[in-house]
Amino acid sequence: MVSVRIWSDGRRVVSCRKRFLVSETDIVRAFQRGRGTRGPGDYITLMAEKMVSHMGEVIESLEDASDGLSERLLSGDTLTLRSELAEVKRAIIRLRRYLAPQREALSGVSESELEWLNDMHRARLREIADHTLRFLEDLDAARERASVTQEELLHHLSEQAERRMFLLAVITTVFLPLSFVTGLLGINVGGIPGADEPVAFLIVTLLLVVLAAGVLGVLWWRRWF
């Protein structure tokens, strides 16, 4: 967004800006083709109309981006969704910061008693202010949709983390008694049963498998998974 300052005394109009402005460039080109406005009132209303029309395209693109992010969340594509949501919300906030004062300025000019503004100019400015208000409402709706999508994304990521932690807890529960048994049999002291038996390793392995199956059975019976 580019801010523009406009001053007029009824005969002259002076505008200033820091960066390129498409609306002002269109008006300058119209003057060069001999199709310029006839007075300050026409110029200001035309300038406001062009600025609002260009904003409509930007707001529509933000709404489409917000809806697209919501659809991506439903489809499970969440790899870069968090950063894109933050970017859309920042763009909405920046645009709203410019639009809100513009609506107040348009309403103030339309209700002013400037002699070089006629009833037609005031009616057009009020209509443009109403369009700006609708744009603000559209931005608020897009921001709400982005916020809801962000909350759903955080909930989705939280559920993923909980499922992974639960899986790790189940694995730890299964292998904890196995680690205890193997650690007990692995101590370097005399008297370990089956140390000289060739089938002792196979027997211990089968016992560990049975123990793991028993732990899984208990977890299943307790409806842990």
N, C-alpha and C positions, 0 to 999 in steps of 0.2 A: 504494500500500500504506500501511496505517496500523498503527503499532505500538501494542500495548496491554500494560500491566503489571497483573498480578493478584496479590493477596496474600490469604491466608486463614489463619485460626487454627483451623479446624474448625467454627467457629460463624458466623463472618462472612466475607464475601468483598468485597474492595475492588478495584476496577479503575479505571485512569486511562488517558486517551488525550488527544491534542491535537486530533484531527479526528474527524469523523463516522465511525462504524463501523456498518455494516449489521448485522453479526452481533449486536452488543450491543443494537442497537435492536430487533431481532426478539425477543430474550429479554425485554426490558423490556415490550414489547407483550404477550407471552405472560403475564407476571406481571399486567399490568393486566386481562387477560381471565380471570384465575384459573387459568391453566395453567402456573404457574411450576415450577421445579425444587424438589426436597425437601431438598436439602443442598448443601454446597460441592462434593462430588464430582460430583454430577449437573450442577451449574452449569458446572464447569470442562470436563467432557467434552462437554457440549452446546455450550459456547462454542467449543471446539476443532473439533468437527464442523462447525459452521456456518461457521467461518473457512475450513476446508479446502474445504467445498463451494463457497463463493464463489470461492476460488482456482482451482478446477477450470475454471470458466467462463472466467476470464481466461487461463489457460494454454491452453485449447482455442482461444481466439481468436488467441493468439500463434502457435500451431502452424498455424492456417489462414492467417494472414498470411504466415508464412514459406513455406508451400507455394505460396501465390498469387504471391509474388515470384519463386519459381523458375519457375513457369509463364510469367510475364510475360517473363522472360529468354529462355526458349525461343521465345516468339512474336516477340521482337525489340523489345518495348516497353521501352526503357531510358532514356527521357527523365528521369524522376524516380526511377528505381529505386535509385540510389546513396544518396540521402538517406533513402528509405523503409527500405532495408536497415539503415542506421545507426540509425534510430529503433527498429526492431524489436529490434536487438541491445542497445540501451540499455535498453529495457523488460525484456528477458529478464534482463539483469545486475541491474537494480534488484529485480526479483521474486525472483531467486535469493538476493540478499543478505538478504532477509527470511525466505525459506523455510528456508534452511540452519540458522540459529539456532533457528527454531521447531521443527524436527525434533529437534534436540538437547534443547530444553526439554521436549518431549513425552516423549521417551525417558527423560529424567531423572526426570520426575514419575511415569511409569509404573513405574519401578524403585525409587522411594523407599519408605520405610517409614512414611508418614503414616497415622495411625490412622483418619482420616476418609475414606480411600480404600479401598474393598473390592476384591475380585478382579475383579468385573465392571467397575469403573471402570478398573482397570489394563489389563484386556484391551482395552477400548474405546480407551484412550489409545495402547496399542501398535499397534492397528489403524490409528488416525489417523496415528501416526508412520510406519507403512508406506506409507500413502497419500501422505504428504508426501514420502517418499523416492521414490516413483514419479513424483510431480510434478517433483521435482528432476531425475530421469532424463529426463523428457519435455522439460524446459527445456534440459538439456544437448544432447539430440538436436535440438531446434529451433535452438539456437545453432549447432550444427555445420552444419545445413542452410543457415542464413543465412550462415555463413562460407564454405561451398562456393559458394553463389550469388554472394557478393561476389567471390570469387576468379575465378569464371567471368566475372563482369561486367568485372573489371579486365582479364582476358585478352581479352575481346571488344573493349573500348575500345582496348587496345593494338594489336590487329589492325587496327582501323579507322584508327588513327593511322599505322600502318605502310603500309597501302594508300594512304592519302592522300599520305604522303611519297614513296612509290614513284611515284605518278602525277605528282607535281610533279617528281621526278627525271627521268622519261621526257620530260615536256614541256620541261624545261630542256635535256636532251640533244638533242632535236630542233631546238630553236630556237637553240642556241648557234652551230652553223655558219652558220645563216641570218643571225644577227646579225653574225657576223664578215664575211660577204660584203657585206651591206648597209652595214655601217660602212665597209668598205674602199672601196666605190663611192661613198660619200657624203662622202669627204674633199674639202675645198675647194682642190684643186690642179689644174693643167692636165694634159692627157694622159689623162683618163678615157676609156676606149674606149666608143664608141657614144654619146657625149654629144650628137652632132648627128644621130643616126639616129632617125627617128620610131618605129621598131619595137623600139628597144633596150629599152624598159621591158617590153614583152611578152616579149621573149627572156629578160631577167633573171628575170621572174616565173616563166616556165616552168622555167628552170634551178633556181630556188629550190624549186619544187614537186618536181622530180625529186630534188634533194638531200634534201629532207625525206622523200620516199618511200624513198630509199636508206638514210637513217639508220634509219627505222622497219623496213626490211627486215633490216638488220644486227641490230637489237635483237631482232626476231622470230627470226632465225636463231640468235642466241645464247641464245634462250629466256629473255629477260628479262621477258616478259609473255605 
